[in-house]
């Protein structure tokens, strides 16, 4: 199998010829190419340098799926009047959320075909898809409902709004979901993408609570999934939090009921418990802890932890090997090399 087929086979909960790998590297490719963060991400966004970075890192690692652009949180923040910081060798971050200072924000639509940086982001997706030509699945990364709302409003402000102005929270989450859906459709219109990935660090029941997860996250994830289905794409959902805990297990039923085809678990989850309870009903995705094991190494520890996941899920029908979260610049590339060597040499008997 080629990488794209291997990834999509597992996502359909069918048996691939080996463990599919999707590391969801968002800015790590900039380290491979040697570009600074501002020269690629700031201003209009540089599709030439972004696409060449992604292709260079794929050539080095040989993943089965890649995000089709150098992605950072808050791409729409500046277009809506906020500020983003672009450290020279660091990760972009929201310096000033556009809606932090008002309780009556103007929730205007964005013309993603004309409003910077989006035309060049879409162009990057097109170039990556053309360059890979099926070697890897092309994944569209978009933020989850509460996650994007928090980027636009500010995390602390949004938490206060949940107590004092839930109607505003609903407006913000509706707006965030509409932005995400429009972005997904714009990318799909420009490039032959294969999957929608809802990255949702703040859609975390251990952060805002289980009630907020059911009220705000799940219904809007379902909306995004329905839009993805309408253009022929499967959807993966990745909230943070311990979804294998006794308290949160019922929330997994809500996730499955939303219709998403894949679920990426974060660090601190009991993967075995998730597999036993939900492995026949949804594709599970996850693995090595990005923030400790992969970041710090050494190679023996990386291999030991990765092999534990590969053994637990073999023969990998309905499983994609990932890290616990996305990879960004600053992650030692030699550690990522060691991880890929471990996965690719893992025995495939029984497949």
ABEGO torsion letter per residue (X at the ends): XBAAAAAAAAAAGBBBABBBBBAGBAAAAAAAAGBBAAAAABEAEBAAAAAAAAAAAAAAAGBABBBABBBBBGAAAAAAGBBBBBBAABBBBBABBAAAABABBBBBBBBAAABOAAAAAAAAAAAAAAAAGGABBBBBBBBBAAAAAAAAAEAAAAAAAAAABAAAAAAAAAAAAAAAAAAAAAAAAABBBABBBBBBAABBAAAAEAAAAAAAAAAAAAAAAAAAAAAGBBBBBBBBEBAABAAAAAAAAAAAAAGBABBBBBBGBBAAAAAAAAAAABBBBEEBBAAAAAAAOBAAAAAAAAAAAAAAAOAGBGBBBBBABBBBBGBBAAAAAAAAAAAAABBABGX
